Amino acid sequence: MKNIIRGLRQERSWSQQELAEALGVSRQTVHALETGKYDPSLPLAFRISNVFGKRIEDIFFPDSM
């Protein structure tokens, strides 16, 4: 699954660690999300959505898109 997490994080000048703390996950999890190596659980996807003030479907996209 593709996502725009890295761009959203960079727009706010946040480090991966800062985003990880806001989401309650490790920095390694943020890295894995940003590189597409990990698809979040639904609860984590909702937390990401809330942190950035966007809908889940505006952040995550199927690989085929």
Secondary structure, 3 states (H helix, E strand, C coil): CEECHHHHHHHCCCCHHHHHHHHCCCHHHHHHHHCCCCCCCHHHHHHHHHHHCCCHHHHEECCCC
